């Protein structure tokens, strides 16, 4: 990806704003925002620092963000901001002209969850902005730090200082309306994605339990909800809204289990055996059956698993939250 346009906006920005954001509740779409007042020396530092970080990603490949892709630490992602459920709420909160400023002594008490730095380049023909989002742990503040500075020829301790993470978790480009994600975990924390995954995963588990096909629904649920990958997979299944009725297709399912040697076993009353010691691999195979992922090619008649059934999941996710 060519980053020169992003860097140009940052370097030429004639407005730079620092905003501290706190979520009003774990699953809330409401945010409290405070403005940090910065002087010219800080503005110059922020421009130089963040343009330098973005420059490192020149010619880097940003893959399309997907609900099921996970644990890919070395990859960067891209998603249209319209598909991020809480983006509009956060964006409007950041751009609220009536936002109060915060002074130094209030920072620890405010305990921001993340902060945003908005670079705006504007003239009569151009109006572009880049917004940097970074997670800010509440502990990254005054009480747990001893800040030592070099002054003249000696070190001195300053009690009056505050540290911002000088990294980029993700950044928004107004021209393309895309969010570019560098730290997926922190991006998901900032925009509450994991809360939505868990909500949808639990809805899917309720539908599976309603089928009454497992010997131990509690154990099955516990194993599923203790694995991040399985949670996101369940969320995807819930959004696809086409789970298989196991009892209706029992003969076909038993045939697949036998042909593929899946180590899934039924009791005498046709319930799938599950207990607290069931492996995650078997749990995933059960989910593949429930999600109708065992397919046969119409051309070669070969059997295969299509675990990435295509649908606009993020848009569906967005619609279920704000629709």
C-alpha positions as CSV (number, residue, x, y, z in Angstrom):
1,X,0.0,0.0,0.0
2,X,1.2,3.5,-0.9
3,X,1.3,5.5,2.4
4,X,2.5,8.8,0.9
5,X,-1.0,10.3,0.8
6,X,-1.6,9.5,4.5
7,X,1.8,11.0,5.5
8,X,1.2,14.1,3.4
9,X,-2.1,14.7,5.3
10,X,-0.3,14.3,8.7
11,X,2.7,16.5,7.8
12,X,0.6,19.3,6.2
13,X,-2.2,19.2,8.9
14,X,-3.2,22.6,10.0
15,X,-5.4,21.2,12.8
16,X,-4.1,18.6,15.3
17,X,-6.3,17.4,18.2
18,X,-5.7,15.0,21.0
19,X,-8.8,13.4,22.5
20,X,-9.0,11.0,25.5
21,X,-12.0,8.6,25.3
22,X,-13.6,6.5,28.0
23,X,-16.4,3.9,27.4
24,X,-19.3,4.6,29.6
25,X,-20.0,0.9,30.0
26,X,-18.6,-2.4,28.8
27,X,-21.1,-2.9,26.1
28,X,-22.1,0.7,25.6
29,X,-22.2,2.8,22.5
30,X,-21.8,5.9,24.6
31,X,-18.4,7.5,25.1
32,X,-17.1,10.3,27.3
33,X,-14.4,12.4,25.6
34,X,-12.0,15.0,26.9
35,X,-9.7,17.2,24.9
36,X,-6.0,17.5,25.6
37,X,-4.5,20.9,24.8
38,X,-1.1,20.5,23.0
39,X,1.5,23.2,22.2
40,X,3.4,23.6,18.9
41,X,6.4,21.5,20.1
42,X,4.0,18.6,20.8
43,X,2.2,19.0,17.5
44,X,5.6,18.8,15.6
45,X,6.6,15.7,17.6
46,X,3.3,14.0,16.9
47,X,3.5,14.7,13.1
48,X,7.1,13.4,12.9
49,X,6.4,10.4,15.0
50,X,3.3,9.1,13.4
51,X,4.2,9.9,9.8
52,X,7.4,7.9,10.5
53,X,5.4,4.9,11.9
54,X,3.0,4.9,8.9
55,X,5.9,5.1,6.5
56,X,7.1,1.7,7.7
57,X,4.0,0.2,6.2
58,X,4.6,1.6,2.7
59,X,4.1,-1.3,0.2
60,X,2.8,-3.5,3.0
61,X,-0.2,-5.7,2.2
62,X,-3.3,-4.9,4.3
63,X,-5.6,-7.9,4.1
64,X,-9.4,-7.6,4.3
65,X,-10.5,-7.8,7.9
66,X,-12.7,-10.9,8.5
67,X,-14.5,-12.1,11.6
68,X,-13.0,-15.6,11.4
69,X,-9.3,-14.8,10.6
70,X,-7.5,-14.9,13.9
71,X,-4.1,-15.0,15.6
72,X,-2.2,-13.6,12.6
73,X,0.2,-11.4,14.5
74,X,2.3,-10.4,11.5
75,X,-0.6,-9.3,9.3
76,X,-2.2,-5.9,8.9
77,X,-5.9,-5.5,8.0
78,X,-8.2,-3.0,6.3
79,X,-11.9,-2.5,6.8
80,X,-14.4,0.1,5.6
81,X,-15.3,2.2,8.6
82,X,-19.0,1.8,7.9
83,X,-18.7,-1.9,8.8
84,X,-17.3,-1.1,12.3
85,X,-20.4,-1.1,14.6
86,X,-19.2,1.6,17.1
87,X,-17.2,3.7,14.7
88,X,-19.9,6.3,14.1
89,X,-20.5,6.8,17.8
90,X,-16.8,7.2,18.5
91,X,-16.3,9.5,15.5
92,X,-19.1,11.8,16.4
93,X,-17.9,11.9,20.0
94,X,-14.4,12.9,18.9
95,X,-15.8,15.6,16.6
96,X,-18.1,17.2,19.2
97,X,-17.2,20.8,19.3
98,X,-18.4,21.2,22.9
99,X,-15.9,18.7,24.3
100,X,-14.4,19.9,27.5
101,X,-10.6,20.0,28.0
102,X,-8.9,18.0,30.7
103,X,-6.1,19.2,32.8
104,X,-3.1,17.2,34.0
105,X,-4.4,16.4,37.5
106,X,-7.7,15.0,36.1
107,X,-6.0,12.4,33.8
108,X,-5.7,9.5,36.3
109,X,-9.2,10.1,37.6
110,X,-10.6,10.1,34.1
111,X,-8.9,6.8,33.2
112,X,-9.3,6.8,29.4
113,X,-9.6,3.5,27.6
114,X,-8.0,4.8,24.5
115,X,-7.0,8.1,22.8
116,X,-7.3,9.5,19.3
117,X,-5.1,12.0,17.5
118,X,-6.8,13.8,14.6
119,X,-4.7,15.4,11.9
120,X,-6.8,17.6,9.6
121,X,-5.4,19.2,6.4
122,X,-7.9,21.8,5.2
123,X,-8.0,24.6,2.6
124,X,-10.5,25.9,0.1
125,X,-10.1,22.8,-2.1
126,X,-9.1,20.1,0.4
127,X,-10.5,18.7,3.6
128,X,-8.8,15.4,4.6
129,X,-8.2,13.8,8.0
130,X,-6.2,11.0,9.5
131,X,-7.2,9.8,12.9
132,X,-4.8,7.6,14.9
133,X,-6.4,5.3,17.5
134,X,-4.4,3.8,20.3
135,X,-5.4,1.9,23.4
136,X,-4.4,3.5,26.6
137,X,-4.4,1.3,29.7
138,X,-5.6,3.1,32.8
139,X,-2.4,2.1,34.6
140,X,-0.3,3.9,32.0
141,X,-0.4,7.1,34.0
142,X,1.0,8.9,36.9
143,X,0.8,6.6,39.9
144,X,2.8,3.6,38.6
145,X,5.6,5.5,36.9
146,X,8.8,7.1,38.0
147,X,9.8,9.5,35.2
148,X,13.4,10.4,35.1
149,X,14.6,13.2,32.8
150,X,18.1,14.4,31.8
151,X,18.5,18.0,32.8
152,X,21.9,19.7,32.3
153,X,24.4,17.1,33.6
154,X,22.2,15.2,36.0
155,X,19.0,13.1,36.1
156,X,16.0,14.5,37.8
157,X,12.6,13.0,38.9
158,X,9.5,14.6,37.7
159,X,6.2,13.8,39.4
160,X,4.3,15.8,36.8
161,X,4.3,13.8,33.6
162,X,2.1,11.5,31.6
163,X,3.0,8.9,28.9
164,X,1.1,8.3,25.7
165,X,1.8,5.1,23.7
166,X,3.6,6.2,20.7
167,X,2.4,3.4,18.5
168,X,-0.5,3.0,16.1
169,X,-3.1,0.4,16.8
170,X,-5.2,1.5,13.8
171,X,-5.8,4.7,11.8
172,X,-8.8,6.1,9.9
173,X,-8.4,7.8,6.5
174,X,-11.4,10.1,5.6
175,X,-10.6,10.1,1.9
176,X,-11.1,6.3,1.5
177,X,-13.3,5.9,4.6
178,X,-11.1,2.9,5.5
179,X,-9.7,1.9,8.9
180,X,-6.2,0.4,8.6
181,X,-5.5,-2.0,11.4
182,X,-1.9,-2.7,12.7
183,X,-2.7,-4.2,16.1
184,X,-5.8,-6.3,15.6
185,X,-6.2,-7.2,19.3
186,X,-6.2,-3.5,20.4
187,X,-8.4,-2.5,17.5
188,X,-11.0,-5.1,18.6
189,X,-10.7,-3.8,22.2
190,X,-11.2,-0.1,21.1
191,X,-14.2,-0.9,19.0
192,X,-15.8,-3.6,21.2
193,X,-15.6,-6.3,18.6
194,X,-15.0,-9.1,21.1
195,X,-18.2,-8.2,23.0
196,X,-20.2,-8.6,19.8
197,X,-18.4,-12.0,19.1
198,X,-19.4,-13.2,22.5
199,X,-23.0,-12.0,22.2
200,X,-23.5,-13.8,18.9
201,X,-21.6,-16.9,20.1
202,X,-23.9,-17.2,23.0
203,X,-27.0,-16.8,20.8
204,X,-25.7,-19.6,18.6
205,X,-25.0,-21.9,21.6
206,X,-28.6,-21.4,22.7
207,X,-29.8,-22.6,19.3
208,X,-27.5,-25.6,19.5
209,X,-28.8,-26.4,23.0
210,X,-32.4,-26.2,21.8
211,X,-31.7,-29.0,19.3
212,X,-31.1,-31.3,22.4
213,X,-28.4,-33.3,20.5
214,X,-25.6,-33.2,23.0
215,X,-25.1,-35.3,26.2
216,X,-23.6,-32.3,28.1
217,X,-24.5,-28.8,26.9
218,X,-22.8,-27.2,29.9
219,X,-19.4,-28.8,29.1
220,X,-19.8,-28.0,25.4
221,X,-20.5,-24.3,26.1
222,X,-17.7,-24.1,28.6
223,X,-15.1,-25.5,26.1
224,X,-16.4,-23.2,23.3
225,X,-16.4,-20.0,25.4
226,X,-12.8,-20.7,26.6
227,X,-11.4,-20.5,23.1
228,X,-11.2,-17.2,21.2
229,X,-11.2,-18.9,17.8
230,X,-14.3,-21.0,18.6
231,X,-16.1,-17.9,19.8
232,X,-15.5,-16.0,16.6
233,X,-16.5,-19.2,14.6
234,X,-19.8,-19.5,16.6
235,X,-20.5,-15.8,15.9
236,X,-20.0,-16.4,12.2
237,X,-22.4,-19.4,12.4
238,X,-25.0,-17.3,14.1
239,X,-24.8,-14.6,11.5
240,X,-25.0,-17.2,8.7
241,X,-28.4,-18.3,10.1
242,X,-28.5,-21.7,8.4
243,X,-27.6,-24.3,11.1
244,X,-28.4,-27.9,10.3
245,X,-31.1,-29.7,12.2
246,X,-29.1,-32.7,13.3
247,X,-32.1,-35.0,14.0
248,X,-33.6,-34.4,10.6
249,X,-30.3,-35.3,8.8
250,X,-29.1,-37.9,11.3
251,X,-28.3,-40.7,8.7
252,X,-26.3,-38.3,6.5
253,X,-24.4,-37.0,9.4
254,X,-23.5,-40.4,10.7
255,X,-22.3,-41.4,7.3
256,X,-20.0,-38.3,7.1
257,X,-18.6,-39.1,10.6
258,X,-17.8,-42.7,9.5
259,X,-16.3,-41.7,6.1
260,X,-14.1,-39.0,7.6
261,X,-13.3,-40.9,10.8
262,X,-14.2,-37.9,12.9
263,X,-14.2,-39.6,16.3
264,X,-17.7,-38.3,17.0
265,X,-19.9,-40.8,18.8
266,X,-23.6,-41.0,19.4
267,X,-25.4,-42.6,22.4
268,X,-28.2,-45.0,22.2
269,X,-30.7,-42.2,22.1
270,X,-28.9,-40.4,19.3
271,X,-27.1,-37.7,21.3
272,X,-23.6,-36.7,20.5
273,X,-21.2,-37.6,23.3
274,X,-19.6,-34.5,24.9
275,X,-18.0,-34.1,28.3
276,X,-15.5,-31.7,29.9
277,X,-12.6,-33.8,28.5
278,X,-13.8,-33.6,24.9
279,X,-11.0,-32.1,22.7
280,X,-11.3,-28.8,21.0
281,X,-10.6,-30.6,17.7
282,X,-13.8,-32.7,18.2
283,X,-15.8,-29.6,19.2
284,X,-14.7,-27.9,16.0
285,X,-15.7,-31.0,14.0
286,X,-19.1,-31.0,15.6
287,X,-19.5,-27.3,14.7
288,X,-18.6,-28.1,11.1
289,X,-21.5,-30.6,11.0
290,X,-23.9,-28.2,12.6
291,X,-22.8,-25.5,10.2
292,X,-23.2,-27.8,7.1
293,X,-19.6,-27.4,6.1
294,X,-19.1,-30.9,4.7
295,X,-19.8,-30.5,1.0
296,X,-19.4,-32.4,-2.2
297,X,-18.0,-31.0,-5.5
298,X,-20.6,-30.9,-8.3
299,X,-17.7,-31.5,-10.8
300,X,-15.4,-34.0,-9.2
301,X,-17.8,-35.4,-6.6
302,X,-15.0,-35.1,-4.1
303,X,-15.8,-34.3,-0.5
304,X,-14.3,-31.3,1.3
305,X,-14.9,-28.9,4.2
306,X,-15.9,-25.4,3.4
307,X,-15.3,-23.7,6.8
308,X,-15.2,-20.2,5.3
309,X,-18.7,-20.0,3.9
310,X,-18.8,-16.6,2.3
311,X,-21.3,-13.9,3.4
312,X,-21.0,-10.3,4.4
313,X,-20.7,-11.1,8.1
314,X,-19.5,-7.7,9.2
315,X,-22.3,-5.9,7.6
316,X,-24.7,-8.4,9.2
317,X,-23.0,-7.8,12.5
318,X,-23.4,-4.1,12.0
319,X,-27.1,-4.5,11.1
320,X,-27.9,-6.6,14.2
321,X,-26.4,-3.9,16.5
322,X,-27.5,-0.6,15.0
323,X,-30.4,-1.8,12.9
